[in-house]
Amino acid sequence: MLDRVGGALVDERERLELKAIEMLKEPKRLVQPEPVDHAWWDDGSGVYSIG
């Protein structure tokens, strides 16, 4: 069971790394129409981070 979970985590990490590489290859996807210095709120819980 643990082996399967570990394997799934490795697969997920590899998938995320590939996605990040694809995003770096396509900078047009990262262009934001609004400024980055605003706050992102977390689903009304009051938790936010300044980006």
CHARMM internal coordinates of N, CA and C (Angstrom, degrees):
IC EDIT
DIST 1 N 1 CA 1.4672
DIST 1 CA 1 C 1.5338
ANGL 1 N 1 CA 1 C 110.75
DIST 1 C 2 N 1.3323
ANGL 1 CA 1 C 2 N 116.51
DIHE 1 N 1 CA 1 C 2 N -49.98
DIST 2 N 2 CA 1.4638
ANGL 1 C 2 N 2 CA 119.38
DIHE 1 CA 1 C 2 N 2 CA -179.87
DIST 2 CA 2 C 1.5174
ANGL 2 N 2 CA 2 C 111.54
DIHE 1 C 2 N 2 CA 2 C -62.14
DIST 2 C 3 N 1.3309
ANGL 2 CA 2 C 3 N 116.38
DIHE 2 N 2 CA 2 C 3 N -35.96
DIST 3 N 3 CA 1.4672
ANGL 2 C 3 N 3 CA 119.45
DIHE 2 CA 2 C 3 N 3 CA 178.05
DIST 3 CA 3 C 1.5218
ANGL 3 N 3 CA 3 C 110.36
DIHE 2 C 3 N 3 CA 3 C -61.27
DIST 3 C 4 N 1.3303
ANGL 3 CA 3 C 4 N 115.77
DIHE 3 N 3 CA 3 C 4 N -41.16
DIST 4 N 4 CA 1.4660
ANGL 3 C 4 N 4 CA 119.13
DIHE 3 CA 3 C 4 N 4 CA -179.36
DIST 4 CA 4 C 1.5259
ANGL 4 N 4 CA 4 C 111.20
DIHE 3 C 4 N 4 CA 4 C -66.19
DIST 4 C 5 N 1.3339
ANGL 4 CA 4 C 5 N 116.12
DIHE 4 N 4 CA 4 C 5 N -42.13
DIST 5 N 5 CA 1.4630
ANGL 4 C 5 N 5 CA 120.04
DIHE 4 CA 4 C 5 N 5 CA 178.86
DIST 5 CA 5 C 1.5204
ANGL 5 N 5 CA 5 C 109.96
DIHE 4 C 5 N 5 CA 5 C -63.79
DIST 5 C 6 N 1.3307
ANGL 5 CA 5 C 6 N 117.19
DIHE 5 N 5 CA 5 C 6 N -44.72
DIST 6 N 6 CA 1.4566
ANGL 5 C 6 N 6 CA 120.96
DIHE 5 CA 5 C 6 N 6 CA 178.31
DIST 6 CA 6 C 1.5091
ANGL 6 N 6 CA 6 C 111.30
DIHE 5 C 6 N 6 CA 6 C -60.00
DIST 6 C 7 N 1.3239
ANGL 6 CA 6 C 7 N 116.91
DIHE 6 N 6 CA 6 C 7 N -42.20
DIST 7 N 7 CA 1.4607
ANGL 6 C 7 N 7 CA 120.96
DIHE 6 CA 6 C 7 N 7 CA 178.66
DIST 7 CA 7 C 1.5129
ANGL 7 N 7 CA 7 C 111.61
DIHE 6 C 7 N 7 CA 7 C -63.57
DIST 7 C 8 N 1.3300
ANGL 7 CA 7 C 8 N 116.05
DIHE 7 N 7 CA 7 C 8 N -39.44
DIST 8 N 8 CA 1.4658
ANGL 7 C 8 N 8 CA 119.90
DIHE 7 CA 7 C 8 N 8 CA 179.16
DIST 8 CA 8 C 1.5249
ANGL 8 N 8 CA 8 C 110.23
DIHE 7 C 8 N 8 CA 8 C -65.20
DIST 8 C 9 N 1.3305
ANGL 8 CA 8 C 9 N 116.74
DIHE 8 N 8 CA 8 C 9 N -38.98
DIST 9 N 9 CA 1.4646
ANGL 8 C 9 N 9 CA 119.84
DIHE 8 CA 8 C 9 N 9 CA 178.91
DIST 9 CA 9 C 1.5190
ANGL 9 N 9 CA 9 C 110.90
DIHE 8 C 9 N 9 CA 9 C -65.07
DIST 9 C 10 N 1.3243
ANGL 9 CA 9 C 10 N 117.03
DIHE 9 N 9 CA 9 C 10 N -40.98
DIST 10 N 10 CA 1.4676
ANGL 9 C 10 N 10 CA 120.63
DIHE 9 CA 9 C 10 N 10 CA 178.06
DIST 10 CA 10 C 1.5251
ANGL 10 N 10 CA 10 C 109.56
DIHE 9 C 10 N 10 CA 10 C -63.28
DIST 10 C 11 N 1.3385
ANGL 10 CA 10 C 11 N 116.75
DIHE 10 N 10 CA 10 C 11 N -44.38
DIST 11 N 11 CA 1.4693
ANGL 10 C 11 N 11 CA 120.27
DIHE 10 CA 10 C 11 N 11 CA 179.05
DIST 11 CA 11 C 1.5197
ANGL 11 N 11 CA 11 C 110.67
DIHE 10 C 11 N 11 CA 11 C -59.84
DIST 11 C 12 N 1.3162
ANGL 11 CA 11 C 12 N 116.71
DIHE 11 N 11 CA 11 C 12 N -43.68
DIST 12 N 12 CA 1.4671
ANGL 11 C 12 N 12 CA 121.26
DIHE 11 CA 11 C 12 N 12 CA -178.92
DIST 12 CA 12 C 1.5231
ANGL 12 N 12 CA 12 C 110.35
DIHE 11 C 12 N 12 CA 12 C -64.05
DIST 12 C 13 N 1.3328
ANGL 12 CA 12 C 13 N 116.59
DIHE 12 N 12 CA 12 C 13 N -42.86
DIST 13 N 13 CA 1.4645
ANGL 12 C 13 N 13 CA 119.55
DIHE 12 CA 12 C 13 N 13 CA -179.78
DIST 13 CA 13 C 1.5241
ANGL 13 N 13 CA 13 C 110.56
DIHE 12 C 13 N 13 CA 13 C -64.16
DIST 13 C 14 N 1.3250
ANGL 13 CA 13 C 14 N 116.58
DIHE 13 N 13 CA 13 C 14 N -42.26
DIST 14 N 14 CA 1.4666
ANGL 13 C 14 N 14 CA 119.64
DIHE 13 CA 13 C 14 N 14 CA 178.20
DIST 14 CA 14 C 1.5216
ANGL 14 N 14 CA 14 C 110.84
DIHE 13 C 14 N 14 CA 14 C -62.35
DIST 14 C 15 N 1.3303
ANGL 14 CA 14 C 15 N 116.11
DIHE 14 N 14 CA 14 C 15 N -39.86
DIST 15 N 15 CA 1.4668
ANGL 14 C 15 N 15 CA 120.06
DIHE 14 CA 14 C 15 N 15 CA -179.92
DIST 15 CA 15 C 1.5280
ANGL 15 N 15 CA 15 C 110.12
DIHE 14 C 15 N 15 CA 15 C -63.92
DIST 15 C 16 N 1.3408
ANGL 15 CA 15 C 16 N 116.29
DIHE 15 N 15 CA 15 C 16 N -42.69
DIST 16 N 16 CA 1.4639
ANGL 15 C 16 N 16 CA 120.09
DIHE 15 CA 15 C 16 N 16 CA 179.64
DIST 16 CA 16 C 1.5225
ANGL 16 N 16 CA 16 C 111.04
DIHE 15 C 16 N 16 CA 16 C -65.97
DIST 16 C 17 N 1.3423
ANGL 16 CA 16 C 17 N 116.70
DIHE 16 N 16 CA 16 C 17 N -37.66
DIST 17 N 17 CA 1.4665
ANGL 16 C 17 N 17 CA 119.66
DIHE 16 CA 16 C 17 N 17 CA 178.37
DIST 17 CA 17 C 1.5186
ANGL 17 N 17 CA 17 C 110.25
DIHE 16 C 17 N 17 CA 17 C -64.63
DIST 17 C 18 N 1.3284
ANGL 17 CA 17 C 18 N 117.15
DIHE 17 N 17 CA 17 C 18 N -42.29
DIST 18 N 18 CA 1.4661
ANGL 17 C 18 N 18 CA 120.48
DIHE 17 CA 17 C 18 N 18 CA 178.13
DIST 18 CA 18 C 1.5237
ANGL 18 N 18 CA 18 C 110.44
DIHE 17 C 18 N 18 CA 18 C -62.18
DIST 18 C 19 N 1.3256
ANGL 18 CA 18 C 19 N 116.23
DIHE 18 N 18 CA 18 C 19 N -41.08
DIST 19 N 19 CA 1.4649
ANGL 18 C 19 N 19 CA 120.49
DIHE 18 CA 18 C 19 N 19 CA 179.31
DIST 19 CA 19 C 1.5265
ANGL 19 N 19 CA 19 C 110.09
DIHE 18 C 19 N 19 CA 19 C -62.71
DIST 19 C 20 N 1.3425
ANGL 19 CA 19 C 20 N 116.74
DIHE 19 N 19 CA 19 C 20 N -42.34
DIST 20 N 20 CA 1.4640
ANGL 19 C 20 N 20 CA 120.65
DIHE 19 CA 19 C 20 N 20 CA 179.33
DIST 20 CA 20 C 1.5232
ANGL 20 N 20 CA 20 C 110.59
DIHE 19 C 20 N 20 CA 20 C -63.24
DIST 20 C 21 N 1.3298
ANGL 20 CA 20 C 21 N 116.65
DIHE 20 N 20 CA 20 C 21 N -41.04
DIST 21 N 21 CA 1.4685
ANGL 20 C 21 N 21 CA 120.52
DIHE 20 CA 20 C 21 N 21 CA 178.69
DIST 21 CA 21 C 1.5283
ANGL 21 N 21 CA 21 C 109.85
DIHE 20 C 21 N 21 CA 21 C -62.98
DIST 21 C 22 N 1.3304
ANGL 21 CA 21 C 22 N 116.98
DIHE 21 N 21 CA 21 C 22 N -42.69
DIST 22 N 22 CA 1.4664
ANGL 21 C 22 N 22 CA 120.56
DIHE 21 CA 21 C 22 N 22 CA 178.68
DIST 22 CA 22 C 1.5254
ANGL 22 N 22 CA 22 C 110.43
DIHE 21 C 22 N 22 CA 22 C -61.16
DIST 22 C 23 N 1.3350
ANGL 22 CA 22 C 23 N 116.73
DIHE 22 N 22 CA 22 C 23 N -41.10
DIST 23 N 23 CA 1.4647
ANGL 22 C 23 N 23 CA 120.12
DIHE 22 CA 22 C 23 N 23 CA -179.80
DIST 23 CA 23 C 1.5260
ANGL 23 N 23 CA 23 C 110.62
DIHE 22 C 23 N 23 CA 23 C -65.33
DIST 23 C 24 N 1.3324
ANGL 23 CA 23 C 24 N 116.59
DIHE 23 N 23 CA 23 C 24 N -37.35
DIST 24 N 24 CA 1.4621
ANGL 23 C 24 N 24 CA 119.34
DIHE 23 CA 23 C 24 N 24 CA 178.62
DIST 24 CA 24 C 1.5225
ANGL 24 N 24 CA 24 C 110.78
DIHE 23 C 24 N 24 CA 24 C -67.14
DIST 24 C 25 N 1.3232
ANGL 24 CA 24 C 25 N 116.24
DIHE 24 N 24 CA 24 C 25 N -32.30
DIST 25 N 25 CA 1.4657
ANGL 24 C 25 N 25 CA 120.19
DIHE 24 CA 24 C 25 N 25 CA 179.17
DIST 25 CA 25 C 1.5229
ANGL 25 N 25 CA 25 C 111.34
DIHE 24 C 25 N 25 CA 25 C -71.26
DIST 25 C 26 N 1.3250
ANGL 25 CA 25 C 26 N 116.96
DIHE 25 N 25 CA 25 C 26 N -25.65
DIST 26 N 26 CA 1.4626
ANGL 25 C 26 N 26 CA 121.32
DIHE 25 CA 25 C 26 N 26 CA -176.67
DIST 26 CA 26 C 1.5274
ANGL 26 N 26 CA 26 C 109.90
DIHE 25 C 26 N 26 CA 26 C -117.63
DIST 26 C 27 N 1.3276
ANGL 26 CA 26 C 27 N 117.89
DIHE 26 N 26 CA 26 C 27 N 78.67
DIST 27 N 27 CA 1.4666
ANGL 26 C 27 N 27 CA 120.27
DIHE 26 CA 26 C 27 N 27 CA -176.60
DIST 27 CA 27 C 1.5237
ANGL 27 N 27 CA 27 C 114.02
DIHE 26 C 27 N 27 CA 27 C -61.71
DIST 27 C 28 N 1.3309
ANGL 27 CA 27 C 28 N 117.51
DIHE 27 N 27 CA 27 C 28 N -22.09
DIST 28 N 28 CA 1.4670
ANGL 27 C 28 N 28 CA 119.04
DIHE 27 CA 27 C 28 N 28 CA -178.92
DIST 28 CA 28 C 1.5281
ANGL 28 N 28 CA 28 C 111.44
DIHE 27 C 28 N 28 CA 28 C -62.73
DIST 28 C 29 N 1.3288
ANGL 28 CA 28 C 29 N 117.62
DIHE 28 N 28 CA 28 C 29 N -25.17
DIST 29 N 29 CA 1.4558
ANGL 28 C 29 N 29 CA 120.43
DIHE 28 CA 28 C 29 N 29 CA 178.30
DIST 29 CA 29 C 1.5284
ANGL 29 N 29 CA 29 C 111.57
DIHE 28 C 29 N 29 CA 29 C -70.84
DIST 29 C 30 N 1.3273
ANGL 29 CA 29 C 30 N 116.44
DIHE 29 N 29 CA 29 C 30 N -25.64
DIST 30 N 30 CA 1.4568
ANGL 29 C 30 N 30 CA 120.14
DIHE 29 CA 29 C 30 N 30 CA -174.78
DIST 30 CA 30 C 1.5228
ANGL 30 N 30 CA 30 C 112.73
DIHE 29 C 30 N 30 CA 30 C -87.91
DIST 30 C 31 N 1.3240
ANGL 30 CA 30 C 31 N 117.20
DIHE 30 N 30 CA 30 C 31 N -6.48
DIST 31 N 31 CA 1.4645
ANGL 30 C 31 N 31 CA 120.13
DIHE 30 CA 30 C 31 N 31 CA -179.25
DIST 31 CA 31 C 1.5251
ANGL 31 N 31 CA 31 C 109.34
DIHE 30 C 31 N 31 CA 31 C -68.32
DIST 31 C 32 N 1.3233
ANGL 31 CA 31 C 32 N 115.77
DIHE 31 N 31 CA 31 C 32 N 126.61
DIST 32 N 32 CA 1.4602
ANGL 31 C 32 N 32 CA 120.37
DIHE 31 CA 31 C 32 N 32 CA 179.93
DIST 32 CA 32 C 1.5209
ANGL 32 N 32 CA 32 C 109.94
DIHE 31 C 32 N 32 CA 32 C -107.79
DIST 32 C 33 N 1.3232
ANGL 32 CA 32 C 33 N 118.05
DIHE 32 N 32 CA 32 C 33 N 131.09
DIST 33 N 33 CA 1.4545
ANGL 32 C 33 N 33 CA 122.20
DIHE 32 CA 32 C 33 N 33 CA -178.57
DIST 33 CA 33 C 1.5256
ANGL 33 N 33 CA 33 C 112.92
DIHE 32 C 33 N 33 CA 33 C -71.10
DIST 33 C 34 N 1.3312
ANGL 33 CA 33 C 34 N 117.57
DIHE 33 N 33 CA 33 C 34 N -19.32
DIST 34 N 34 CA 1.4616
ANGL 33 C 34 N 34 CA 120.45
DIHE 33 CA 33 C 34 N 34 CA -178.82
DIST 34 CA 34 C 1.5273
ANGL 34 N 34 CA 34 C 110.29
DIHE 33 C 34 N 34 CA 34 C -119.26
DIST 34 C 35 N 1.3266
ANGL 34 CA 34 C 35 N 117.39
DIHE 34 N 34 CA 34 C 35 N 161.65
DIST 35 N 35 CA 1.4671
ANGL 34 C 35 N 35 CA 120.38
DIHE 34 CA 34 C 35 N 35 CA -179.72
DIST 35 CA 35 C 1.5271
ANGL 35 N 35 CA 35 C 112.53
DIHE 34 C 35 N 35 CA 35 C -60.72
DIST 35 C 36 N 1.3205
ANGL 35 CA 35 C 36 N 115.70
DIHE 35 N 35 CA 35 C 36 N 153.62
DIST 36 N 36 CA 1.4637
ANGL 35 C 36 N 36 CA 120.36
DIHE 35 CA 35 C 36 N 36 CA -176.08
DIST 36 CA 36 C 1.5229
ANGL 36 N 36 CA 36 C 111.46
DIHE 35 C 36 N 36 CA 36 C -86.49
DIST 36 C 37 N 1.3378
ANGL 36 CA 36 C 37 N 117.35
DIHE 36 N 36 CA 36 C 37 N -16.83
DIST 37 N 37 CA 1.4672
ANGL 36 C 37 N 37 CA 120.12
DIHE 36 CA 36 C 37 N 37 CA -173.16
DIST 37 CA 37 C 1.5238
ANGL 37 N 37 CA 37 C 112.68
DIHE 36 C 37 N 37 CA 37 C -85.32
DIST 37 C 38 N 1.3164
ANGL 37 CA 37 C 38 N 116.56
DIHE 37 N 37 CA 37 C 38 N 51.87
DIST 38 N 38 CA 1.4569
ANGL 37 C 38 N 38 CA 119.67
DIHE 37 CA 37 C 38 N 38 CA 174.77
DIST 38 CA 38 C 1.5255
ANGL 38 N 38 CA 38 C 109.16
DIHE 37 C 38 N 38 CA 38 C -124.14
DIST 38 C 39 N 1.3191
ANGL 38 CA 38 C 39 N 116.63
DIHE 38 N 38 CA 38 C 39 N 170.46
DIST 39 N 39 CA 1.4591
ANGL 38 C 39 N 39 CA 120.79
DIHE 38 CA 38 C 39 N 39 CA -176.23
DIST 39 CA 39 C 1.5284
ANGL 39 N 39 CA 39 C 110.52
DIHE 38 C 39 N 39 CA 39 C -92.26
DIST 39 C 40 N 1.3241
ANGL 39 CA 39 C 40 N 115.22
DIHE 39 N 39 CA 39 C 40 N 139.37
DIST 40 N 40 CA 1.4728
ANGL 39 C 40 N 40 CA 120.73
DIHE 39 CA 39 C 40 N 40 CA 174.21
DIST 40 CA 40 C 1.5207
ANGL 40 N 40 CA 40 C 107.13
DIHE 39 C 40 N 40 CA 40 C -103.42
DIST 40 C 41 N 1.3292
ANGL 40 CA 40 C 41 N 117.99
DIHE 40 N 40 CA 40 C 41 N 119.48
DIST 41 N 41 CA 1.4564
ANGL 40 C 41 N 41 CA 119.99
DIHE 40 CA 40 C 41 N 41 CA 179.66
DIST 41 CA 41 C 1.5126
ANGL 41 N 41 CA 41 C 110.74
DIHE 40 C 41 N 41 CA 41 C -91.90
DIST 41 C 42 N 1.3297
ANGL 41 CA 41 C 42 N 114.45
DIHE 41 N 41 CA 41 C 42 N 148.74
DIST 42 N 42 CA 1.4626
ANGL 41 C 42 N 42 CA 120.73
DIHE 41 CA 41 C 42 N 42 CA -179.07
DIST 42 CA 42 C 1.5215
ANGL 42 N 42 CA 42 C 110.38
DIHE 41 C 42 N 42 CA 42 C -101.94
DIST 42 C 43 N 1.3230
ANGL 42 CA 42 C 43 N 116.82
DIHE 42 N 42 CA 42 C 43 N 100.11
DIST 43 N 43 CA 1.4740
ANGL 42 C 43 N 43 CA 124.59
DIHE 42 CA 42 C 43 N 43 CA 172.17
DIST 43 CA 43 C 1.5327
ANGL 43 N 43 CA 43 C 115.76
DIHE 42 C 43 N 43 CA 43 C 34.51
DIST 43 C 44 N 1.3089
ANGL 43 CA 43 C 44 N 117.70
DIHE 43 N 43 CA 43 C 44 N 48.95
DIST 44 N 44 CA 1.4535
ANGL 43 C 44 N 44 CA 120.77
DIHE 43 CA 43 C 44 N 44 CA 173.39
DIST 44 CA 44 C 1.5162
ANGL 44 N 44 CA 44 C 115.75
DIHE 43 C 44 N 44 CA 44 C 67.67
DIST 44 C 45 N 1.3200
ANGL 44 CA 44 C 45 N 118.34
DIHE 44 N 44 CA 44 C 45 N 7.44
DIST 45 N 45 CA 1.4637
ANGL 44 C 45 N 45 CA 119.83
DIHE 44 CA 44 C 45 N 45 CA -178.78
DIST 45 CA 45 C 1.5203
ANGL 45 N 45 CA 45 C 111.11
DIHE 44 C 45 N 45 CA 45 C -82.91
DIST 45 C 46 N 1.3403
ANGL 45 CA 45 C 46 N 116.80
DIHE 45 N 45 CA 45 C 46 N -7.44
DIST 46 N 46 CA 1.4540
ANGL 45 C 46 N 46 CA 120.19
DIHE 45 CA 45 C 46 N 46 CA -179.25
DIST 46 CA 46 C 1.5156
ANGL 46 N 46 CA 46 C 112.68
DIHE 45 C 46 N 46 CA 46 C 88.71
DIST 46 C 47 N 1.3308
ANGL 46 CA 46 C 47 N 115.86
DIHE 46 N 46 CA 46 C 47 N -5.58
DIST 47 N 47 CA 1.4648
ANGL 46 C 47 N 47 CA 119.08
DIHE 46 CA 46 C 47 N 47 CA 178.39
DIST 47 CA 47 C 1.5179
ANGL 47 N 47 CA 47 C 108.22
DIHE 46 C 47 N 47 CA 47 C -86.76
DIST 47 C 48 N 1.3203
ANGL 47 CA 47 C 48 N 116.26
DIHE 47 N 47 CA 47 C 48 N 128.78
DIST 48 N 48 CA 1.4576
ANGL 47 C 48 N 48 CA 119.27
DIHE 47 CA 47 C 48 N 48 CA 178.79
DIST 48 CA 48 C 1.5150
ANGL 48 N 48 CA 48 C 110.08
DIHE 47 C 48 N 48 CA 48 C -147.01
DIST 48 C 49 N 1.3043
ANGL 48 CA 48 C 49 N 115.44
DIHE 48 N 48 CA 48 C 49 N 161.57
DIST 49 N 49 CA 1.4580
ANGL 48 C 49 N 49 CA 119.59
DIHE 48 CA 48 C 49 N 49 CA 175.05
DIST 49 CA 49 C 1.5135
ANGL 49 N 49 CA 49 C 108.13
DIHE 48 C 49 N 49 CA 49 C -132.47
DIST 49 C 50 N 1.3144
ANGL 49 CA 49 C 50 N 116.13
DIHE 49 N 49 CA 49 C 50 N 143.24
DIST 50 N 50 CA 1.4636
ANGL 49 C 50 N 50 CA 120.49
DIHE 49 CA 49 C 50 N 50 CA 177.40
DIST 50 CA 50 C 1.5149
ANGL 50 N 50 CA 50 C 108.29
DIHE 49 C 50 N 50 CA 50 C -83.13
DIST 50 C 51 N 1.3162
ANGL 50 CA 50 C 51 N 116.16
DIHE 50 N 50 CA 50 C 51 N 122.13
DIST 51 N 51 CA 1.4522
ANGL 50 C 51 N 51 CA 120.85
DIHE 50 CA 50 C 51 N 51 CA -176.11
DIST 51 CA 51 C 1.4559
ANGL 51 N 51 CA 51 C 112.92
DIHE 50 C 51 N 51 CA 51 C -91.29
END
COOR INIT
IC SEED 1 N 1 CA 1 C
IC BUILD
